[in-house]
Amino acid sequence: MPQAEPAPTFVTAQELLDLADHLPDMARSLLEPLAARQAAATAAAPVQAARKLLGLVESLGDYDDQAASHLLIGLLRIASDARPLSVERTALRIAGLATVAEDQFFLTPEGRSLVQSLSLGLAAFAEPDTQTQSWPSDPPSTSSLEAVPFAQIRCGEKLFEIADGPIKDSLAFRLHTDKDWVLLDLDRSAGWADIGAEILTRSSDVVGDYISMHTVRLLDPSGGPDLHRFDLGSFHWWVRVQDGKPQLRLSNSEEWLDLPDDPKAEPIRSIGIRAAQAHIPDFATTIRAQAAIWVRRMAHAASVTPILSGAA
């Protein structure tokens, strides 16, 4: 039987440079450019891998448009050193992996960490300048758009108007009591549930509203009238007031942690929520994910009604 060929051995750029240090000047002049090209190829390898994977995922979309989520494709596109599409940017923002500030689209720390994993340790995202990596928000929010609303969408107590944007199939929204329009990342093809989720995400503090609505505070009779238990999903924590100062405990086996807040200046509920945000591991990441599910559920329950011509 023919023997299998041995696996090729690759020389790293650093190994080439180390070898050059022990060679004459002429040989070193030949090896150093080769080492530079090898280093550039090594740095580009994760990006090339992400591009190949993105191409595969997009080709699967020709057979199944649900083969991959906008969130996953957006992450792969960023790992490929490309700008995510508008629908992907919205998915990343709803998931808490990205945000927009001054019409610039930024990855959050969690988003950058996830991109690092998907890109197999892409070095560029570990450099300090990744803190300011951004893409122009296209198109930006604007207050100069003159539009005629064609539909209303009611999400809970809020009523929004929807109008056509300046680009084909683009949309804009505003609270029905407002004058200015805000352009949406999503277009008509996204469907009302996704459009409603983006509107809620961009018009309110979804995470803060979720925490405020779902956090339960209970008096714990086992510790007296100043011991309060807080529950939010899978998280449980306790706050007590001892000698006029609030303290936090995350489990029965842990010591009490002093908090800097003044229980006379604000409700104990507010102190408890802020303490959880500051001290419970993975609290922010978990709650953002739960809030994203919650806002989509609200958007699914939203009612959409047309505005007849001349009725706006």
C-alpha positions in Angstrom: 0.0 0.0 0.0 1.3 3.5 -0.8 2.4 5.4 2.3 0.6 8.6 3.1 2.6 11.7 2.4 3.8 13.5 5.6 1.9 16.6 6.6 3.7 19.8 5.4 5.6 21.8 8.0 5.1 25.5 8.0 7.7 28.0 9.2 6.5 31.0 11.1 7.6 34.6 10.4 9.4 34.7 13.8 11.3 31.5 13.0 12.4 33.0 9.7 13.6 36.1 11.5 15.5 34.1 14.1 17.2 32.1 11.3 18.1 35.4 9.5 20.0 36.5 12.6 22.5 33.7 12.1 23.0 34.2 8.4 25.2 36.6 6.4 23.8 39.9 5.3 22.9 38.7 1.8 20.9 35.8 3.1 19.2 38.0 5.7 18.1 40.4 3.0 16.3 37.6 1.3 14.7 36.1 4.4 13.4 39.3 6.0 10.9 40.2 3.1 9.8 36.6 3.2 9.2 36.8 6.9 7.2 40.0 6.4 5.0 38.4 3.9 4.5 35.4 6.2 3.5 37.7 9.0 1.0 39.5 6.8 -0.5 36.2 5.7 -0.8 35.0 9.3 -2.6 38.1 10.3 -5.0 37.9 7.4 -5.8 34.2 7.8 -8.7 34.7 10.3 -10.3 37.3 8.1 -10.0 35.0 5.1 -11.5 32.2 7.1 -14.4 34.4 8.1 -15.0 35.5 4.5 -15.2 31.9 3.4 -17.6 31.0 6.1 -19.7 34.1 5.3 -19.8 33.0 1.6 -21.0 29.6 2.6 -23.7 30.9 4.8 -24.9 33.3 2.2 -25.0 30.6 -0.5 -27.1 28.5 1.8 -29.6 31.3 1.8 -30.3 30.5 -1.8 -31.9 27.3 -0.6 -33.3 28.3 2.8 -33.7 31.9 3.7 -33.8 30.9 7.4 -30.5 29.1 7.2 -28.8 31.7 9.4 -30.0 34.7 11.4 -29.3 38.3 10.6 -27.4 38.4 13.9 -25.0 35.6 12.9 -24.4 36.9 9.4 -23.8 40.4 10.8 -21.1 39.0 13.1 -19.5 37.1 10.3 -19.5 40.1 8.1 -17.7 42.2 10.7 -15.2 39.4 11.3 -14.7 39.5 7.5 -13.6 43.2 7.9 -16.8 44.3 6.1 -19.6 46.6 7.1 -22.8 44.8 8.2 -26.0 45.5 6.4 -28.8 47.6 7.9 -30.9 44.6 8.9 -27.9 43.0 10.5 -27.0 46.1 12.4 -30.5 46.2 13.8 -30.3 42.5 14.9 -27.0 43.3 16.6 -28.4 46.3 18.4 -31.5 44.4 19.6 -29.2 41.6 21.0 -27.2 44.2 22.9 -24.0 43.5 20.8 -23.9 46.9 19.2 -25.1 50.4 19.7 -25.3 53.7 17.8 -23.8 57.0 19.0 -23.7 60.2 17.0 -24.7 58.3 13.8 -21.9 55.8 14.3 -22.4 52.1 14.7 -20.3 50.5 17.5 -19.8 47.0 18.8 -20.3 46.7 22.5 -17.6 44.8 24.6 -19.7 41.7 24.4 -20.0 42.1 20.6 -16.3 42.5 20.2 -15.7 39.4 22.3 -18.1 37.4 20.2 -16.5 38.6 17.0 -13.1 37.5 18.4 -14.4 34.0 18.9 -16.0 33.8 15.4 -12.9 35.1 13.7 -10.7 32.5 15.5 -8.7 35.1 17.5 -8.5 37.9 14.9 -5.7 40.0 16.2 -7.1 43.3 14.9 -10.0 43.2 17.3 -7.7 42.8 20.3 -5.8 46.1 19.5 -6.7 49.2 21.5 -8.2 50.9 18.4 -11.1 48.4 18.4 -12.5 50.5 21.2 -13.4 53.1 18.6 -14.1 50.8 15.6 -17.2 52.1 14.0 -19.1 52.3 10.7 -21.3 55.2 9.6 -24.9 54.6 10.4 -26.5 54.5 7.0 -28.8 56.3 6.7 -28.6 58.5 9.8 -31.6 59.7 11.8 -32.9 62.9 10.5 -35.4 65.6 11.6 -35.7 67.2 8.1 -37.7 64.4 6.4 -41.1 65.5 5.2 -43.3 62.4 5.0 -46.9 61.4 5.0 -47.7 58.5 7.4 -49.4 55.5 5.9 -49.7 53.3 9.0 -49.8 53.3 12.8 -48.3 50.7 15.0 -49.4 50.5 18.7 -47.0 48.9 21.1 -48.5 48.8 24.5 -49.4 52.4 25.4 -47.2 53.9 22.7 -48.6 54.8 19.3 -46.1 55.3 16.4 -46.6 56.5 12.9 -44.9 54.9 9.9 -44.0 56.6 6.7 -41.8 56.0 3.6 -38.2 57.0 3.9 -36.2 58.8 1.2 -34.7 55.6 -0.2 -36.7 53.0 -2.0 -38.5 50.6 0.5 -37.0 52.4 3.5 -39.2 53.4 6.4 -39.3 56.1 9.0 -41.2 56.3 12.3 -42.1 58.8 15.0 -44.2 58.9 18.1 -47.6 60.2 17.0 -47.2 63.3 19.2 -43.8 64.1 17.7 -42.9 66.2 14.7 -39.6 64.8 13.7 -39.1 61.5 11.8 -36.4 58.9 12.5 -35.2 56.6 9.7 -35.3 52.9 10.4 -32.5 50.4 9.5 -35.1 47.8 8.5 -37.1 48.2 5.4 -40.5 46.9 4.3 -39.2 43.3 3.7 -38.5 42.8 7.4 -42.1 42.4 8.5 -44.0 44.3 11.2 -42.7 42.2 14.1 -39.0 43.0 13.4 -39.9 46.6 12.5 -41.8 47.0 15.8 -38.9 45.5 17.7 -36.5 48.1 16.2 -38.9 50.9 16.9 -39.2 49.9 20.6 -35.4 49.5 20.9 -34.6 52.9 19.4 -37.3 54.8 21.2 -36.9 53.6 24.7 -34.5 52.1 27.2 -35.6 48.5 26.6 -33.2 46.9 29.1 -34.0 49.5 31.8 -37.8 49.0 31.2 -37.4 45.2 31.4 -35.5 45.4 34.7 -38.0 47.8 36.2 -41.0 45.8 35.1 -39.8 42.3 36.0 -37.8 42.8 39.2 -39.7 41.6 42.2 -38.9 42.9 45.7 -40.1 40.9 48.7 -39.7 41.4 52.4 -37.8 38.4 53.9 -39.4 37.8 57.3 -36.4 35.6 58.3 -34.2 38.7 58.5 -36.6 41.3 59.9 -38.3 44.3 58.3 -35.0 45.7 56.8 -34.1 42.6 54.8 -35.3 42.6 51.1 -35.1 39.8 48.6 -35.0 40.6 44.9 -35.8 38.2 42.1 -35.3 38.8 38.3 -35.5 35.7 36.2 -32.7 33.3 37.4 -31.1 36.0 39.6 -31.7 36.3 43.3 -30.1 38.7 45.7 -30.7 40.4 49.1 -30.3 43.9 50.3 -30.6 45.0 53.9 -30.2 48.2 55.8 -27.7 47.9 58.7 -27.0 50.9 60.9 -28.5 53.1 58.3 -26.3 51.8 55.5 -27.4 49.4 52.7 -25.6 46.1 52.2 -25.8 43.4 49.4 -25.5 39.6 49.6 -25.7 37.4 46.5 -26.2 34.1 48.3 -26.6 32.7 51.8 -22.9 31.5 51.8 -21.5 35.0 51.0 -20.6 37.9 53.3 -22.6 41.1 53.2 -21.1 43.8 50.9 -21.4 47.5 51.8 -23.1 49.7 49.3 -22.4 53.4 48.9 -26.0 54.4 48.5 -28.2 56.4 50.9 -31.4 54.6 51.7 -32.9 57.8 52.9 -32.4 59.5 49.6 -33.9 56.9 47.2 -36.1 53.8 47.4 -34.5 50.5 48.4 -35.8 49.0 45.1 -33.6 51.4 43.1 -30.6 50.6 45.3 -31.2 46.9 44.9 -31.4 47.1 41.1 -28.3 49.2 40.8 -26.4 46.8 43.1 -27.3 43.8 41.0 -26.1 45.6 37.8 -22.8 46.4 39.5 -22.0 43.2 41.3 -23.8 40.2 39.9 -21.6 38.4 37.3 -23.1 38.1 33.8 -26.1 40.2 34.9 -25.9 42.7 32.0 -25.3 40.1 29.3 -28.1 37.8 30.5 -30.7 40.6 31.0 -30.0 42.1 27.6 -30.7 38.8 26.0 -33.9 38.4 28.0 -34.9 42.0 27.2 -34.4 41.3 23.4 -36.8 38.3 23.7 -39.2 40.5 25.6 -39.2 43.3 23.1 -39.8 40.9 20.2 -42.7 39.4 22.1 -44.2 42.9 22.6 -43.6 43.7 18.9 -45.4 40.5 17.9 -48.4 41.6 20.0 -48.4 45.1 18.4 -51.4 46.2 16.3 -50.9 47.8 12.9 -53.6 49.9 11.2 -53.4 51.7 7.9 -53.9 55.5 7.7 -56.2 56.2 4.8 -55.3 59.0 2.4 -56.4 62.4 3.7 -56.8 61.0 7.3 -53.3 61.9 8.5 
